[in-house]
Amino acid sequence: METFDYVIIGAGSAGSVLTNRLSEDAGTTVCVLEAGPKDWHPYIHLPAGFIKTFHMKSVNWAYQQEPGPWTGGRSIYAPRGKTLGGSSSINGHIYNRGQRQDFDTWAQLGNRGWGYPDVLPYFKRMERRVGECDETYRGRDGSLTVTTMDWQDPLCEAFMEGAVSLGIPRNPDYNGAIQEGVSYCQRTIQNGLRMSAAKAFLHPARKRPNVNVRTHAHVTNIIFEGKRAVGVRYLRGGRGGEPVEVRASKEVILSGGAYNSPQVLQLSGVGSPELLQSHGIEVRHALPGVGEGLQDHYAPRSVARVKNIRTINELRRGLSLWVEALKWATTRRGLLSLSPTMVYCFWHSGETTESSDLQLTFTPASYKEGVQGQLEDQPGMTVASWQQRPESRGFVRIRSSDPFAPPIIQTNYLVEELDRRVVVAGMKLARRLLKSAPLAPYYDYEDFPGPNVQTDDEFLAAATERGTTTFHPGCTCRMGPADARWAVVDDQLRVHGLQGLRVVDASIMPRMISANLNASTMMIADKASDMIRGKQAAAAVALAEYA
């Protein structure tokens, strides 16, 4: 059995950052196990390639969620990255940190060192912000390039003017002092190419002799000696492949993500005894919180038909697409350099006391319902809206003892009444934005939910019928004190009751944040790297409001 200091399960957003940081010490050896292939496919690097990788099973786990009571009996598709860089290699390349109160809430739940002033230095350390910004909040010298959408589309400009007409201010930087307002989105794009976590962190680290990255390595379980994790067992090449064991002399670090991390723990005998025994798995360590508490953002997408202007729907076919392809090849700009959404809007629903509990996104295009990621033939514009901090929680549980069987994913969208009220408020605001005066020259008619939808019950029925995931799952191995029944890891991300094992990814979030999750997942890994190495935490940023 080969031995390394650290064995990392998963080369995604968190695993890539961890590999880079831990291997900075030339005397430390790191082995990274990734179930998927290398990130060589050109669609990974082409920004608009997300439309293709969305269903590409060679680089995507392509999970299906279980039907829920408020999703109309539908099984919602749940893509997750299965390649170097993980979901940062197939996502919409949005960079969104969240609100300061998100992290202050984590600290208030008993997690020392996770308040906003504590995590801010790690956000700053990892990023290279391009463009004007307040350097109190933004970083200039990191490895991850963050740029602002430069597609100056008339529909985007009209949408933002419409938001201002409704009292929503323009915000030059939603990752700065405050999130609230409307602006073009920020993205992990550099020179017209995706800046995944693999490109920013993993590939530079792979050049070091103390780093060993293994692809097509499907982990079956963590190896324990008593209560200590000492290694990992995987199959080389996937199902039917050669069993291989690697040993960790210091720690095993689980970075499989919100779906796969609890699955690996459960397959290894860590979790609810009742669940494990029902699948014939020996209970190594009883920890009922494993897999429980899943949260995600649920978004209905309001669509209006467009007149008097060409939209992305028309530009993506025929001669226009060839023109756009040539533009990208020569300038790295244009349609093929775009993200799935262009404008971000953060505002309040009126249903909570929180100042900003809604996130809305605007796209000057419309997608086929039921075929996510595929554009319609008709010209359209879309506003997706969702509650930033949902109350509803679900779970992730193994389906069987077979490590290749996809886990049971039940997100329980909208089971809490507050979530239903806020989603209705979001759809109403989306309608007001689409019908605002600045968009009037382009607005033809409302396609979804449709003009006949007027009452709260009708809006809710529409949300139930066609709402979907925003691909932000978290909170399945939550961070919290040992006496919290739901907690899986402590504030050092060590699994409660075990030695030599940490979980480092979006699953450790104790509560959903007001954002897409990629930025915070990388921050978590960067912060964890200091914990693992025994380094002093980066100095908290001195902010007047925390004095």
Secondary structure, DSSP 8 states (H G I E B T S, - for coil): -EEEEEEEE--SHHHHHHHHHHTTSTT--EEEE-SS--S--HHHHSGGGHHHHTT-TTSB--EE----TTTTT---EE--B-STTGGGGTS--B-----HHHHHHHHHTT-TT-SHHHHHHHHHHHEEE-SS--TTT--SSSSEEEEE-----HHHHHHHHHHHHTT--B-S-TTSS---EEEE-EE-EETTEE--HIIIIIHHHHTSTTEEEESSEEEEEEEEETTEEEEEEEEETSTT-EEEEEEEEEEEEE--HHHHHHHHHHHTTEE-HHHHHHTT---SEE-TTTTEEEB--EE-EEEEEE-SS--HHHHTSHHHHHHHHHHHHHHS-SGGG--S--EEEEE--SSSSSS--EEEEEESS-B-TTSTT-B-SS-EEEEEEEESS----EEEE-SSS-TTS--EEE--TT-SHHHHHHHHHHHHHHHHHHTSGGGTTTEEEEEES-TT--SHHHHHHHHHHH-EE-S--B-SS-B--TT-TT--B-TT-BBTT-BSEEE-SGGG-SS--SS-SHHHHHHHHHHHHHHHHT---------GGG-
